[in-house]
Amino acid sequence: MNADLLVDNGIPLEEAAAITDAWNGLYPAIRGELNQRVKTATTFGADPTRFKDLRRELGQLDRCRHRACTQSPPGFSPHAALSRIQDAIRLLPDDLAGDAHRLAALLADRALVQRTLAAAERYANTDRTGEDR
């Protein structure tokens, strides 16, 4: 992931740099842990689908190619990234948990900003009766 891709997705440069640094410091370890979980599940005959799906979605977010739904353009979603990091936290060893929580905090802050901006935009596009302008 690089900060330019996040800036292209509407995140201010300083915030994009902080998220990128935290993500790039943690993502390889998360991916390695998920790879190990897939191998272990396969070895013991368990279903590794959950780990594969999480690994795929984190990879899409890493490349800024994640789609929130089939109709949305690919990009980086702080809300989706936060959700996937929260899922990964449960699987990580303790030595990675602190970094994962710090990344989650950065993503939570950005997701809140985006939700607030979206709500303000929706409000600006309605009149006092709640009807679209």
Secondary structure, 3 states (H helix, E strand, C coil): CCHHHHHHCCCCHHHHHHHHHHHHHHHHHHHHHHHHHHHHHHHCCCCCHHHHHHHHHHHHHHCCCECCCCCCCCECCHHHHHHHHHHHHCCCCHHHHHHHHHHHHHHHHHHHHHHHHHHHHHHHCECCCCCEC
